[in-house]
């Protein structure tokens, strides 16, 4: 049963409203307000500012009225994960939950990107054929990653439109559940319960075949469960941080296995460097692009405390399994969720009530404005690779907001969600700070992969707004 939102009720009463008068001011039915207060529904994106104004509260505070209390260790936020592990291991119902004892803190330490890359390169050896490890030289300093790619995979420059973004769903393929990782999975759930990490039983796209080249992003995906990924391949990151390889030797023993995606559970995602055109400013200086970089929060499944581009999300369906297979669908959803305040499209929740969550009438005001006219926003896929940390596929992208009117109009409402503990901004004209950022060891491997490819593409198309350090990509 949904939990009554007492804080919302008190705020309404403090503002002098009944359910009827609040509904009248907002232009909704009284039953809508009643559902909000009973815990069953949330306001639509365009209703947040008006609700805050009517209640006399900041929008950020109003949003907290709709957040459930933090789940107890082993509580409902992990129910589906416990159930999956019981089924996978052949245990009686409730065994996994009883076996988990929350610990005082997370045992693992945040690894250094270069150290991770070196350990993985030693484990897997030199790639054969066209495949290579991705890296770059910036200002005479070499940066390395654990991403395996190919020269033609990092020269895509592919506009994400219906003609070029053609990843398709193969509906009848399902990954097998693995029962050989129960100890590691139990440790993962104990860690998740302590840190309030979100593990929801939502579908993900697993890669079956990939077909990418300049101007074309294609291939085939099936579906799998996020729980199956989180208690399977994702455990490899935790094991890597502990300096162990037992599970890796079982799940992802060699590069041939990494590349044979149809024979394993290969989940992954889409991540993009976001560049927002800004007009010249008497304090800041010449017209430039604002570059956004996030620090991942402790509540995410992987990459906690690390740097990444934003948006960044797992590739999976929101409501339409076939239509959402295109990577542009995930990219638009993540922009809405991670930067424009659409928590109703958060795929870490286990319930999706809207028939079409990305319907034009539900879009945030910034996204509605961006899509109202062609040319205001450009989305391109810049590269593709496999991250050896967990074997994930990574589609790197670049989102460029070209219309400099966007920032004066909407810059004040661009705000990261719960997945982010800090949001940094850089200027595309600041060669020194961007150069230092590139060599920061806190980057996730896939984050640096997307950042470097995005910077290269932005240098090609950005004109006088861009003055970045020379970047020599290595592959």
C-alpha positions, 0 to 999 in steps of 0.5 A, a space after each residue: 500500500 502506498 504511504 501517505 504523504 503527510 508533509 504534502 498535506 501539511 504544506 497544503 494546509 499551511 498554504 490555506 488550501 483544501 484539496 478542492 481549492 488547491 485543485 482549482 488553482 492548479 487546474 486539475 481535478 480534486 481526485 488528482 490532489 487526493 491521489 498525490 496525498 495518498 501516495 499513489 501518483 506524482 505531479 507531471 513535470 510541468 506541474 512542479 513549478 506551479 505547485 511550488 508557487 501555490 504552496 509557497 515552497 521551493 520546487 526542490 522542497 516540494 519534490 521531497 514530499 513525494 520521496 519515500 523514506 529511505 528503505 530499511 536494509 534488505 527492504 522493499 527496494 531490494 525485494 526483486 533482487 532477493 527473489 531473483 537470487 533465491 530462484 537462481 540458486 534454487 533456494 527456498 523463498 526468503 533465504 537470500 534476505 535472511 543471509 544478508 547482514 548489512 555491514 557498517 560501510 562499503 568494503 571496496 575502495 575506489 580504484 584508479 582508472 589507470 590501475 584498473 586499465 593496467 590490471 585488465 590489460 595484463 589479464 586479457 593480453 593484446 587484442 588481435 586483429 582490428 581491436 585495440 585498447 582505447 587511450 589518448 595523449 594529451 599535453 604529452 601525457 598518456 591516458 589509458 582506459 579498459 575500453 576495447 574498440 576498433 579504429 572504425 568504431 571511434 570514427 562514427 560521427 553518426 547523427 541519431 535520426 531514424 535513418 541512421 540509428 537502427 538498433 533493433 529488438 530480437 524479442 525471443 532471445 533470453 539470457 540464462 540465469 546463472 547460479 554460480 555466483 551466490 556468495 558474491 551476490 549476497 555480498 553485493 546485496 549486503 553492500 546495497 542494503 547498507 548504502 541504499 543502492 537502487 536495484 530494480 527488476 526492470 528490463 535492460 537491452 542485452 547486445 546480441 550483434 553489433 553493426 556500427 560504422 561511420 554514419 551508421 549505428 545498428 545491430 540487434 538487442 534482446 532483453 534481460 533483467 537489471 537484477 540479473 545483470 547487477 547480481 551477475 556481470 556487474 559483480 566483476 567491478 567489485 571483484 576487480 576493486 578487491 584484486 581478485 579474478 575468480 569470477 572474471 575467469 568464469 564469466 569473462 575469461 578472455 577477449 574472445 568471450 568479450 566479443 562473443 556477445 550473443 553467448 553471454 549477458 552483455 548489458 550496457 548503456 549510452 553516455 554523452 558529453 553535453 555541450 550547451 552554447 552560451 552567448 558572450 558574457 561581460 564577466 565570463 568572456 567570449 561565446 563558448 560551450 558549457 561542458 557538464 561532468 558529473 561525479 557519481 553518487 554512492 547510490 548507483 550500482 557502479 561508478 560510485 564516486 567517479 567522474 563521468 559525462 552526463 547523461 549516462 544511463 543503461 540502455 533499456 526500454 521505458 515502456 515500448 520494448 521495440 521502439 525504445 531499442 534505438 539508442 536515441 530513445 535512451 539518450 532523450 530519456 536520460 536527458 529528461 531524467 538526469 538534467 531536466 527533472 523528470 523523475 517519472 522516467 527513472 528506470 530504477 523504479 519498478 513501476 511505470 504507470 504512463 502509457 507513453 512517458 515520453 509523449 510530447 505533452 509530458 516533456 519537460 519545458 526545456 526538452 519541449 523547447 529544444 524539440 520545437 524547432 529543428 537545429 536547436 539540439 544535435 545528437 550524435 553517436 561518436 563511438 562504440 566499445 566494450 568496457 572490460 571492467 564488467 564487459 558492458 557495451 558502451 555507446 558514446 555520444 555528443 549532445 550539443 545544444 546549438 541555440 544559445 538562447 537555451 542557457 539564458 532561458 533554462 540554465 537555472 533549471 538544469 539540475 542533476 538527479 539522485 545519481 549525481 553527488 556533484 555537477 561540474 561545469 567547464 568552458 570549451 575555451 578553457 584549455 588548461 582546466 579541460 586538459 587537467 580534467 582529462 588526466 584526472 584519475 577519478 574518471 570511469 573508463 567509459 566516461 573518459 572514452 565518451 568525454 574524449 570522443 565528444 571533445 574531438 567531435 566538438 572541436 570539429 564542429 564548434 568553430 570559434 566557441 572551442 579552443 581545447 588542448 590537442 588530443 591524440 587518440 590512440 587505438 
